[in-house]
Structure formats: structure tokens, C-alpha cells
């Protein structure tokens, strides 16, 4: 089914709760309808945006174009053996519902990604990650439809060009393809990743560690550290953790020996927690109008009620400027911006 609306309020379609409007908004729940819609585009010439659950986007203004909201559902086991199971999941499925489905069947490798907000279709775009796991590790294929002609195209893992919180779908193919489903390789013999101190410590209360207990612990931690978007508007981590090369890292740690640091995925590179940089600059718990920095996690910017997208954006710029002045590090946003910044 295709549902097309004009001058549509996006307040309930973004986790910041920003009341921006889309000139056109199309909700589509079948792949065949999506192809038909592309072939008979009611708004030719206008820019196109693909919007999932809106958990990683900030609308800084109204969107003067067409938003396509894929709602394709379904979880299907394609094949399996004694070790692995290959699962195809519709882009419109809620990510954490899929994690719950997998953990409930003792299929491992995504339990560390529990309670990350958003849809399955958005997961490869951002290469979502948490607690030592990136979704790229389990993605076999991404199935898409090209916006220009409605043709289907499947991307194998290597074609997705995954990087730290990025992929080809966030860069070269942004607004050029619509992800319809994602194919994952999960494990029937999961190996737990519990190297993060908080996770390891809390697992001690269980007689035996399992993917079920890891999921339970991670949900517990996230609920304590992160605000519920249904109560306080936010999009989770607003900034990426900066990654420094060896030379930059040695200079940084010489000047800031108390800074927490982590080995990055690439040898010779190191991550600096953006939350630490922000807190050191005095931004933790600060608020400008209804735009603020969350008291329990300075990496999270929040809408306390009536902040506009521009208010949140301006706050992020003040933070980025202060961090650069203090540490000569340019924070990158993890959250995507939409609309026109004036």
C-alpha cells in the first residue's frame, strides 16, 4: 500500500521530536508498490530522502522535497547449517525487535547491539555499533531499489564499503537507493564479546553468561545512561568518537595524560571518547533554551520540549568549536542533518 501525504508534520517521525514538515511524505509497505511509486513519481524534480524510524536525523528546517518511508516487514531464514543461519529481514522491521527475535532463538553476533533505536534498513547505512560490535560484521548482503529507474540491485558485503559509522549508502549512494531488506549471517554457536568493563562486571550476577544475559545487561546499561526518546527528544550519540593516527595520538596523550583512550579497529589508530572531550569543555548538563546536553551522557544532545532543529544544531556547533579550541580535534556528527541550514 502507498500512503502519500502533503505538507506532512514529521514530529512523530524523528526521535528528536522536531516539528518540521515535509512537502511530500510517502509510506510504502511493499517492494512492488515501491517500484510502482518510483515509476510514477508524483513529485518529479524534487529532492528525495529515505527515512526509516528517524532515530539518527536532525531536521534543521522543513524538507522541501519528497520523503519515502519504507515499511517493508518480514524475517525469513534463507538457509542454515550446524554453525550459521542466514536471515533476510525487511527494512521496515524495528532493529531491536530483530535482535530480540535472534536472541530468543539463540542466534548470536548481534546481542551487543541490543536496544539501539532505528529500523533494520538504517543499520547498514550508519554501520551501527556498540560494545565492541559493528553491524557490518554480520551483514552478508543489502538489497536495494534504485530511485532513478526502480531497478533492483543487491550489494555484497565488500560493495557496501563499511567504515566507522559509515557505508556507501551514507556517502556515494545517499538518496540514490532505497534499502528494502538486509541479509545477516548469525551464529548458532555464539562467542560472547564482553570486554567492556561495565558489561563484564554486571554479568557476574549471572550463574552463566549467555547471549540472553549479555542482552539483558546491555539493555540495563543503556536504559541507565541514555534518555528515552519518548520522554526526552534525542538521537542517541550525536558525535562520533574521534580517531587519531599514531603521531596525533602521541601528541594528544602527552598534553592530556588523564584522557581515556581505546585502540581503534585499524592498527595504529586510536579512539578518544567524544563524551570526555565534551565534559572537559564544561558542556555536561548545560542547556540553552530547550536544547541541552544530557546530564548522564554528554555525547547525547536533547530536546527538552520545544527546541527547533536549528537550536539543536547551534548547540552542536558551540560544542564543536569549544572542543576544537581546547584539543585541536574536530568532532564529527554521527547524526545526519536534513533541511537547509540558514
C-alpha positions as CSV (number, residue, x, y, z in Angstrom):
1,X,0.0,0.0,0.0
2,X,1.1,3.6,-0.8
3,X,0.1,6.4,1.5
4,X,1.0,9.8,0.1
5,X,0.6,13.0,2.2
6,X,1.4,16.6,1.5
7,X,2.7,19.2,3.9
8,X,3.2,16.4,6.4
9,X,4.4,17.0,10.0
10,X,7.5,15.0,10.8
11,X,7.2,15.4,14.6
12,X,6.3,11.7,15.1
13,X,8.9,10.6,12.5
14,X,12.0,11.7,14.2
15,X,13.3,10.9,17.7
16,X,14.2,14.5,18.4
17,X,10.5,15.3,18.1
18,X,11.3,18.3,15.9
19,X,8.1,19.6,14.3
20,X,9.4,20.2,10.8
21,X,7.3,19.4,7.7
22,X,7.8,17.5,4.5
23,X,6.4,18.8,1.3
24,X,5.5,15.2,0.4
25,X,5.7,12.1,2.5
26,X,5.1,8.5,1.2
27,X,4.7,5.5,3.4
28,X,5.2,2.3,1.3
29,X,4.9,-1.3,2.8
30,X,5.5,-3.5,-0.3
31,X,8.5,-3.7,-2.6
32,X,6.2,-3.9,-5.7
33,X,4.4,-0.7,-4.6
34,X,7.8,1.0,-4.1
35,X,8.8,0.2,-7.7
36,X,5.5,1.4,-9.0
37,X,5.8,4.6,-7.0
38,X,9.2,5.3,-8.4
39,X,7.9,4.8,-12.0
40,X,5.0,7.2,-11.3
41,X,6.8,9.7,-9.1
42,X,4.2,12.4,-8.1
43,X,6.9,14.9,-7.4
44,X,9.4,14.8,-10.2
45,X,12.3,17.1,-9.9
46,X,12.2,17.4,-6.2
47,X,14.9,16.1,-3.9
48,X,14.3,12.7,-2.4
49,X,15.1,11.5,1.2
50,X,14.8,7.9,2.5
51,X,13.6,8.0,6.2
52,X,13.3,5.0,8.4
53,X,12.3,5.5,12.0
54,X,14.1,8.8,12.2
55,X,16.3,7.9,15.1
56,X,19.5,9.3,13.7
57,X,18.4,12.5,12.0
58,X,18.0,16.2,12.8
59,X,15.7,18.3,10.7
60,X,17.1,21.8,10.8
61,X,14.2,23.2,8.7
62,X,11.2,22.0,6.7
63,X,12.1,19.5,4.0
64,X,11.1,20.9,0.6
65,X,11.1,17.6,-1.2
66,X,9.8,14.0,-1.1
67,X,10.4,11.7,1.8
68,X,10.0,8.0,1.2
69,X,9.3,5.9,4.3
70,X,9.9,2.2,3.6
71,X,7.7,-0.1,5.8
72,X,8.6,-3.5,4.3
73,X,8.4,-6.1,7.0
74,X,9.3,-9.8,7.5
75,X,12.0,-12.0,8.9
76,X,12.9,-15.1,6.8
77,X,15.5,-17.8,7.4
78,X,17.1,-18.4,4.0
79,X,19.4,-21.3,4.9
80,X,21.3,-22.7,7.8
81,X,23.9,-25.3,8.8
82,X,25.3,-26.5,12.1
83,X,27.2,-23.3,12.7
84,X,25.4,-20.4,11.0
85,X,22.0,-19.2,10.0
86,X,21.4,-16.7,7.1
87,X,18.4,-14.4,7.8
88,X,16.7,-11.9,5.4
89,X,15.0,-9.0,7.2
90,X,12.7,-6.3,5.8
91,X,14.0,-2.8,6.0
92,X,10.9,-1.7,7.9
93,X,11.4,-4.0,10.9
94,X,12.4,-2.4,14.2
95,X,16.1,-3.2,14.8
96,X,15.7,-4.2,18.5
97,X,12.8,-6.4,17.7
98,X,15.0,-8.3,15.3
99,X,17.7,-8.6,18.0
100,X,15.1,-9.9,20.4
101,X,14.0,-12.4,17.7
102,X,17.5,-13.6,17.2
103,X,18.5,-13.8,20.9
104,X,15.3,-15.7,21.6
105,X,16.4,-18.4,19.2
106,X,20.0,-18.4,20.5
107,X,21.3,-16.9,17.3
108,X,24.3,-14.8,18.3
109,X,26.5,-11.9,17.0
110,X,24.1,-9.0,17.4
111,X,23.2,-9.2,21.1
112,X,25.7,-6.4,21.9
113,X,23.6,-4.2,19.6
114,X,20.5,-4.5,21.8
115,X,18.3,-1.5,22.3
116,X,19.9,0.6,19.5
117,X,16.9,2.6,18.1
118,X,16.0,2.6,14.5
119,X,15.0,0.3,11.7
120,X,16.8,-2.6,10.1
121,X,17.1,-0.7,6.8
122,X,19.0,2.0,8.5
123,X,21.5,-0.3,10.2
124,X,23.9,-0.7,7.3
125,X,23.7,3.0,6.3
126,X,25.2,4.1,9.6
127,X,27.0,0.8,10.3
128,X,25.6,0.9,13.8
129,X,27.8,-0.3,16.6
130,X,28.1,-0.7,20.3
131,X,30.1,-2.6,23.0
132,X,32.7,-3.9,20.6
133,X,30.4,-4.9,17.7
134,X,29.6,-3.3,14.4
135,X,26.6,-4.5,12.3
136,X,29.0,-4.7,9.3
137,X,30.4,-7.8,10.9
138,X,27.2,-9.8,10.3
139,X,25.9,-8.3,7.0
140,X,26.1,-10.6,4.0
141,X,24.1,-8.5,1.5
142,X,21.9,-5.4,1.3
143,X,19.0,-5.5,-1.2
144,X,18.0,-2.1,-2.7
145,X,15.9,-0.4,-5.4
146,X,17.4,2.4,-7.4
147,X,15.5,5.6,-7.2
148,X,16.3,6.7,-10.8
149,X,14.7,3.7,-12.5
150,X,13.2,1.3,-9.9
151,X,15.6,-1.4,-10.7
152,X,16.7,-3.9,-8.0
153,X,20.3,-4.1,-7.1
154,X,22.0,-6.3,-4.4
155,X,25.2,-5.2,-2.7
156,X,27.5,-7.9,-1.3
157,X,29.4,-7.1,1.9
158,X,32.5,-5.7,0.2
159,X,30.4,-3.5,-2.1
160,X,28.9,-1.7,1.0
161,X,32.2,0.0,1.8
162,X,31.7,-0.2,5.5
163,X,33.7,2.1,7.8
164,X,33.4,3.6,11.2
165,X,29.7,4.7,11.4
166,X,29.5,4.9,7.6
167,X,28.9,3.0,4.4
168,X,28.4,3.6,0.7
169,X,24.7,4.1,1.4
170,X,25.6,7.2,3.6
171,X,28.1,8.6,1.1
172,X,28.1,7.8,-2.7
173,X,24.6,6.3,-2.7
174,X,22.8,8.7,-0.3
175,X,19.3,9.4,-1.7
176,X,20.1,7.2,-4.7
177,X,18.9,3.8,-3.5
178,X,16.2,2.6,-1.1
179,X,17.2,-0.4,1.1
180,X,14.4,-2.9,1.0
181,X,16.0,-5.8,3.0
182,X,19.2,-6.8,4.7
183,X,20.7,-10.3,4.8
184,X,22.6,-11.3,8.0
185,X,24.8,-14.2,9.0
186,X,24.1,-15.1,12.6
187,X,25.8,-17.8,14.7
188,X,24.3,-20.9,16.3
189,X,27.5,-21.2,18.4
190,X,27.9,-17.6,19.5
191,X,31.2,-16.3,21.0
192,X,30.4,-13.6,23.6
193,X,32.0,-10.2,23.4
194,X,32.2,-8.9,27.0
195,X,35.5,-6.9,27.1
196,X,33.8,-3.7,28.0
197,X,34.2,-3.3,31.8
198,X,30.6,-2.4,32.6
199,X,29.3,-5.4,30.7
200,X,31.8,-7.8,32.3
201,X,31.1,-6.5,35.8
202,X,27.3,-6.8,35.5
203,X,27.5,-10.3,34.0
204,X,28.9,-11.5,37.3
205,X,25.4,-11.6,38.8
206,X,24.5,-14.4,36.4
207,X,25.5,-18.0,37.1
208,X,26.3,-18.5,33.4
209,X,26.9,-15.9,30.7
210,X,24.9,-16.2,27.5
211,X,23.7,-14.1,24.7
212,X,20.5,-13.7,26.7
213,X,22.3,-12.4,29.8
214,X,24.5,-10.1,27.6
215,X,21.4,-8.6,26.0
216,X,19.8,-8.1,29.4
217,X,22.9,-6.3,30.8
218,X,23.3,-4.1,27.8
219,X,19.6,-3.1,27.9
220,X,20.1,-2.3,31.6
221,X,23.2,-0.1,30.9
222,X,21.6,1.7,28.0
223,X,18.4,2.5,30.0
224,X,20.5,4.0,32.8
225,X,22.8,6.0,30.5
226,X,20.6,7.2,27.7
227,X,17.3,9.1,27.7
228,X,14.1,7.5,26.4
229,X,13.2,9.4,23.2
230,X,9.6,9.0,24.0
231,X,10.2,11.2,27.1
232,X,13.1,13.4,26.1
233,X,13.8,14.0,22.4
234,X,17.2,12.8,21.3
235,X,19.0,10.7,18.7
236,X,21.5,8.9,20.9
237,X,25.1,9.7,20.3
238,X,25.3,13.0,18.5
239,X,29.0,12.9,17.7
240,X,31.5,10.2,16.6
241,X,34.4,9.3,18.8
242,X,37.5,11.0,17.1
243,X,40.1,8.6,15.7
244,X,43.7,9.8,15.8
245,X,46.7,8.4,14.0
246,X,49.8,7.4,16.0
247,X,51.5,10.8,15.6
248,X,48.4,12.7,16.6
249,X,47.7,10.3,19.5
250,X,51.2,10.7,21.0
251,X,50.9,14.4,20.9
252,X,47.4,14.3,22.4
253,X,48.3,12.0,25.2
254,X,51.4,13.9,26.1
255,X,49.2,17.0,26.6
256,X,46.3,15.1,28.3
257,X,47.7,12.0,30.1
258,X,44.5,11.6,32.0
259,X,42.4,11.1,28.9
260,X,40.8,7.6,28.4
261,X,41.7,6.1,25.1
262,X,41.0,3.0,23.1
263,X,42.7,1.1,20.3
264,X,40.7,1.7,17.0
265,X,39.8,-1.1,14.7
266,X,42.6,-0.2,12.4
267,X,46.1,-0.8,13.7
268,X,48.0,2.3,14.6
269,X,44.9,4.4,15.2
270,X,43.3,5.3,18.5
271,X,39.8,6.5,19.6
272,X,39.3,9.3,22.1
273,X,35.9,9.4,23.8
274,X,34.0,12.4,22.5
275,X,32.0,12.4,25.7
276,X,35.2,13.0,27.7
277,X,36.2,15.9,25.4
278,X,32.7,17.5,25.7
279,X,32.6,17.1,29.5
280,X,36.1,18.6,29.9
281,X,34.9,21.7,28.0
282,X,32.2,22.1,30.6
283,X,29.2,21.2,28.5
284,X,27.8,18.3,30.5
285,X,24.2,19.2,31.7
286,X,24.3,22.6,30.1
287,X,21.2,23.9,28.4
288,X,20.3,26.7,26.1
289,X,16.6,27.2,26.0
290,X,15.1,23.7,25.3
291,X,18.3,22.4,23.6
292,X,20.7,20.7,26.0
293,X,23.4,18.2,26.8
294,X,22.1,15.2,28.7
295,X,23.3,15.1,32.3
296,X,24.2,11.4,32.4
297,X,25.9,11.2,28.9
298,X,27.4,14.4,27.4
299,X,27.5,12.7,24.0
300,X,23.8,13.0,23.8
301,X,22.1,16.2,22.8
302,X,18.4,16.5,23.8
303,X,15.2,18.4,23.1
304,X,13.6,19.3,26.4
305,X,10.3,20.1,24.7
306,X,10.2,23.0,22.2
307,X,13.7,23.2,20.7
308,X,13.8,23.6,16.9
309,X,16.3,21.7,14.8
310,X,18.2,24.9,14.4
311,X,18.5,25.2,18.2
312,X,20.0,21.7,18.4
313,X,22.3,22.4,15.5
314,X,23.5,25.7,17.0
315,X,24.3,23.9,20.3
316,X,26.3,21.3,18.5
317,X,28.3,24.0,16.7
318,X,29.2,25.7,20.1
319,X,30.3,22.3,21.4
320,X,32.4,21.5,18.3
321,X,34.1,25.0,18.5
322,X,35.0,24.6,22.2
323,X,36.4,21.1,21.7
324,X,38.5,22.3,18.8
325,X,39.8,25.3,20.7
326,X,40.7,23.1,23.7
327,X,42.0,20.0,22.0
328,X,42.6,20.8,18.3
329,X,40.2,18.0,17.5
330,X,37.2,18.5,15.1
331,X,34.2,16.5,16.3
332,X,32.2,14.8,13.5
333,X,28.5,14.5,13.8
334,X,27.1,10.9,13.9
335,X,23.6,12.3,13.4
336,X,22.5,13.2,9.9
337,X,21.3,16.7,9.1
338,X,18.3,17.3,6.9
339,X,16.9,20.6,5.5
340,X,18.6,23.9,4.8
341,X,20.9,25.5,7.4
342,X,20.4,29.3,7.2
